[in-house]
């Protein structure tokens, strides 16, 4: 679920600028201490369960199946399509939740401890994973599914980041699926033929999706292919399918910054107006309030919410990677054509 960011303490709340600064630093230290206490709790729970064999620590697990962890829902969808009935899948970051701001709980540590394979995106997306893996005492093989995929660098002012959202290009999703296939084959050779067949079938679907998106984007004049989103999550989509990224509200690949600075917001207003952007897009894992403010300031419509960092619940347009990407492409094209 989306969580609105905690507002900083300001003079409007009765604090002087100095008091607000000190109070905000205190709040940050408290949150840091809370995280450290949380990790100590994970370690204590794992110590209490250490007398159990990793293979018997949970009665809910099915014997004979490979125990697989995916860090977030999109990787979970890839893994399930390849693994099928031969894996027992645990996805750590739930549907609609933000992988950038995730905080593991004790049950996640137990799952990590019992896992055979952990699939992670890498590229600094899961900043919390190293701590979880170490605290849990896990012996699972960690597989970075973005391995071998060329990455994008984003520079905003003096800040340069590597964009981790590689799955927004369907060609990259195919590479990620192949990496998952190879890891499952290596971890579970008796079921290699099933993993290979499942991967081949899913890759065929992804190839068809890639062509479908290209056809959909072909309806949109090149001069209208301009994107503005909540955070820098859609650059790989833009590069693959011929869009220009005018900017993003947060100006970063992460969502933890919460709100844009007044300077960033004012510059984005100017950029949106100068580029004659037809629509802007909020995302399923971010608070839409600031995008609504941007739409008002620029007199631009907000298009349908996009699935960028998480899939949606069952029955939604974003319940799988394929339906989410189809929804995103159709929503973007229709909104920029003025047809939403």
N, C-alpha and C positions, 0 to 999 in steps of 0.2 A: 504494500500500500504506500501511497505517497505520504511523506511526512513534511509539513511546512517547516522551513528552517527556523531555528531559534533566533529571534531578533537580538541585535547587540543592545547593550544598555546605553541610552542616550540621554541628552539633556531633557528631551520631552518627557522622559520617565522620571525626572526629578534629580538627575545626576549632573554634576559639572563635567566638562570634558575630561579633567584629570580623574575624577571619581569613576567615570564610565570606563576609561582606559584601565584603571586598576581593577575594577570589578570584572571586566571582561577577561583580564589575565587570570584572575582568581577562578573564574568559571572554567577557563581552559585547563588550569591545573587540576581542578576538581574532576573534570571529565577524564583527564589523563589518569588520575589516581583510580577513578572508577574502572577504567579499562584494565589497569594492572591488577586490581582486586578481582576482576572477572576472570582474568587469565590464571590467577592463583587458585581460584575456585575450580577451574577446569583441571588444573594439575592435581588438586586434592581429590576430586572425584575419580580421576584416572588412577591415582595411587590406591584408593580404596578398592578399585576393581581390578588391580594388577594381578591378584591371585587367580583371576579367570583367564583361561586361554582366549586369545583373540577370536578363535573360531566358535567359542561358546558363550561370548559375552552378551549376546542378544538372542532371545528365544524367537524373535520375530523373523530372523533371517532364514532364508531357504537354503538347505544343504545342497551342495553340488553346483551352485551358481556363482559366477564370478561377482565379487562385491565391488561395485564401481561408484565412485563419487564424481559428480560434475559440479563445478563451482557455482554455475548459475543456469537459468532455465534454457537458454539457447543452446549451450553445450549439452545440457541434459537431453534435449530433443535430438541432437545429432547422435549422441551415444545410444539412446533408446532405439533409434531407427537402425543402427548398425548392430547393436547387441541383441535386440529382440528378447526372446524368452530365456536366453542363456546368461543374462546378467541381472543382478539385483541392484537397481539404481537408486542412489540418494542424491538429490539436488540440494545444495546448501542454501543458496539464496532463492527464496520463494518467488512465485509469480507476482509480478507487479512491484517487487522490491528492488532496491537500488544496490547493485553489486559494489559500487564505489563506497558506500557508507555502511556496509554490512558488519555486524558484530556477532561472531560465533557464540553459541551457547553450549552448555555441557553435553547435550545430546549430539551436537555436531562433532565434538571432540571424540566421543565414543564411536561415532560412525567413521571418523578418520582413522582411529586406532584399528578398527576391524576391516578396513578396506584393503583390497588387492591393488586397485588402480585408482589414481586421482587424475581427472582431466581438468586442466586449467587453461585459461586463455593466455596468460602471461602478459608481457608488455606493461607490467606494473598495474594491471587492472585490479587484481586481487591483492591489495596491499596487506591484508590481514592473514593471508594463507600461510606464510612462513611461520608465524607465531602459533597458529592453530596446529600445524603439522608437527612442530617441535614439542608443543605442550602435550599433544595427544600421545606421543611416543609411536606414531604411525611408522610402519615399515612399507607402506604402499609405494608402488612405483608412480612417480609424478610425471605426467605427460603434458608438455606445453603444446597445445594444438595449433598455435599460430606459428610454430617453427617453420622457417623457410619462406614465410610470406613477406614480401617487401612492405615496409611500413611507411607511413606518412609522418612528416614533422610539421607541427603547427607553431607558428610564431605570433604571439600577441604582445606588442610592445617589446619589453626586454625579456619576456618569458617564452621559452621554446620547449615544447612537449612532444612526445611520441604518441600518436593516436592509437589506442588499443582496439578500436571498434572495427576490426578487420572483417567481421562477419557481414557487414553491411554491403559488401561486394559478394554476390553469389558465387563468383569464380573462386573467391577465397574460402567460402563455405564448403566447396567441393574439396579443396586441399585439406581443410580441417577434418572433413569426413574420412578422407584417405588416411590421415594420421591416426585417427581413432580406430579405424579398421586395422591398421598395422599393429597398434598397441594391443588390441584385443586378441589378435591372432597370436602375438608373442606371449601374452599372458595365459592363453587358454588354447593351446594347439589342437586338442581334440575337437573343438568346435570351429576350427579355422574356416572350413568350407561354408558354414552358415554365416559367419561374419562377412566373408567375401561376397557371398550372394546378396546378403542384405545391403551391403554398401553399394554394390553395383546397381541394385534397384533404386536406392535412394539417390545416388548420383545422377541417374537418368532423370529422376524427377527434378533435381536441382538444375540440370542442364536445360530442361524444358522451361523452368521458372525464369532462368536467366534470359532466354529468348523472349518469353512473355513480357518481361519488364522492358526489354529493349523495344518491343513493338508498342507497348503502352506509352513509353516516353516519346516515341516517334510521332504521336499525336500532338505534341507540344512544340510550338515554335521555339527555335533556339534562343531567341531574345527573351523568352519568358522563363527560361530554365535557371531560376535564381532562388536559392534556399536560405532561409533564416530559421534556426531552431533554438531550443532552450540551451543546449550545450553542444560542444563540438563532437557530435556523435555520428554524423552522416557524411563525413568527407569521403570515405571509401565508396559509398553509394554514388556520390556526386562524380567522382573520378571515373567510375565504371560506366555510368549511364549519361554522362555529358551535361552535368549541371555546374553552375558556379555557386560556391558558398559565399554569400555576401557577409555573413557573420553569425555569431550566436550570442544569446543574451548573457551567458556567464563568461564567455571568452576563454573557456578552458575545456579540456577533455573530461574533467571530473565534474561532479555535481555538488561536492562538499562545500563549495564557496557560498552556496545558498542564494545570495542576492548580488546583483551586479553593483559595482560602484557607480556613483553619479556620473563620473567621467566616462566609464565604459558605456553606460546606458545612453548618454547624450550622443556619443559617437555613433552608436548603432542606429539611433533615430536618424541621424544625418545620412548614414550609409543606406538605410532602407529607402529613404526618400530619394536620394541621388540615383539609386539603381532602379527606381520605379518597380519595386517588388510588388507582386500581385497578392501574395498571401504569406503568412508566417505560420510556423508549426510548433505547438507544444508537444511534449513527449509524455508517455505513460508513467515515467518514474520521476517526473518533476512537478513542482507546484506551478499551476498555470497562471497564478495571479500576476506575475511580472510580465508574462507574454500578453495578457489582456491589457495591461498598462501600455506596453509597447504598441499594440494594435490601435489603442485609442490615440496615442501620441502621433502615430504615422498615418492614421485613417486607412489602415490595411486590415483585411479580414484575417481571422485565425482559421486555418484549415483543420481538418480532422486530426485528432491526437495520433501521433506516430508511436510505433513500437520500436524502440531503439536498443535499450539495454536489458529488456525483459520481455518474455512472452506474456500473453494475457490469460485469463481463466478459461476453462473449458467452455465451449460454445461462443466465445468471443471471436472477433475477426483476427485476433493475434494469438490464437491458442496453439499454433505450431509455427515453426520458422517459416515454412512455405506460405502459410496463409498470412502471417504478419508482413512478410516482404511484399506479397501481392497487395495487401491492404495499403501499405505505405506508398507503393508506386502509384496505385490508382488514386489514392487520396491526394498525393502531391500533384499529379497531372490534372486532376479534376479541379482542385482549388486554384491552381495557377491559370487554368483556362476559364475560371469564373463559373464552373459548373457544379459546385458543391451544394 
